[in-house]
Amino acid sequence: MFFLLQILFIQFSTHNYETLSVDINAFLVTAQEFGRGNLPLEFQYENKPPLLFLIYFLFISITGGSLLQIKILNDLIIWVLSILLVLISESFLGKKTNWVFIPSIIFILFTSNVWFHPGYSEYFSLIFISLSYITLEKTNMLSRFYLSGIFIAVSTLINFGTIIFLVGLLSIALIRYKFNLKKILQILLGFSFIHLTTAVVYSLRKSFDEYFMAIYEIPISYTSTEFSFYKSFTIFLESLSKYNLFIYSLFIIGISIFLFITYLSFSSKILRSTEIEFTIITLCSFIFYILAAKNYYHHLIYLIYFLPLSFLWMKNIKSKLIILPIITFGLITVNTFFYEASSNNLKNYAELESSYPMKNVTDALLEKDVANENIFSTKNILILYYLDKPNISYIVHPGLYDYSEITSVLIENSKIKRNELEVSLSLRPDIFEGRNSSYESSSLYSKLEIIDIDLKLIHYWDKDESIDIYILNKRS
């Protein structure tokens, strides 16, 4: 209950903003393909595997499409993860003590930073990575190896980069079960079953090429991206120190313990399997960040989840007397920092969603009875969600136009044109949402006048407080 109340209080601090990340808007828009009888990737592309969109489609169905309620469901995912982390902590310690709650509290503190607020694919995939590890611990379960492989496979269908955790899981199983290849084969069979099933579903829809492109070709293209781990990670640490010194201290202590345990794991000293397993799973989190090669902070979510397990090795009284005050002051400062914003949002819960700018604009378009069969959105894209319409372009997320490693694969597969933006605009959509200077003076389009809307609530990060919507003039 403490976890739940703490998470909701922290996360509510930003729920007055309509958009926290355009990524999440893109997930919602792509998820609506299920409601049209289509599969993700068939007619709309977002840079994630299909199962993530099925989860968001379920969220849309459960909430009736309420964006605020979907955000709260995402908050509950953090809560579920904090409980699973307690179970992992128990397996590491081999017993139940109050100290097993410490990693979860530290994880909640890490997620207090707005960079790590919920909704990202990493959180959903973490549920299944955790279940995979926990299942492997269930010695009374005969099918645990198959099931563990199934859970990891499900994770990769939410975020394909988590295949690195399959490598970690196989390594753990090899060490724990003294290179028993039969158990390794069972994990791989469970993993393969899920991917083969998904491939068959797409093949029956004659969409296997799209599935293969998204699950293999585009992830492989990421290796061409230039990326400096040292520079990016240093910038992250500097930013974290400016956010909260207590949380920064916990992160640095966690890294120090991890490095020490890693050193011992690879030295000649004999350790229990838990140290080796912790080293492997945390290394996988680091490797994920490096392979993602984009310097997005949400790629560090796996690290901020597994790194707190390092504190399980601070067992003596002196260590605990150092850590507990840092955690306590971390909780006090975080709650103080978010108190005003969270309190106001909780107090005004009933009015939050009615203040969302793009929702108000969409309602105005519906009132004007504007034709909206064909929409091209290149900025906020929530207009597509509220009107339940696909984008004219195959690409959903506007940021993907800037990644040549992605667009080049889409061009090779004849999913988009080289000048995709210009081609989509030439189709003369009924509504265009985004910046386009040529439309300002065009006789073909009229710009929608935005009045009586608090544009500051459009986006938490983007300070470009504007909504640019152009409506195709009716032909006489």
Beta strands, then each sheet from edge to edge (+ up, - down):
strand 1: 375-377
strand 2: 431-433
strand 3: 445-447
strand 4: 469-472
sheet 1: 1+ 2+ 4- 3+
end
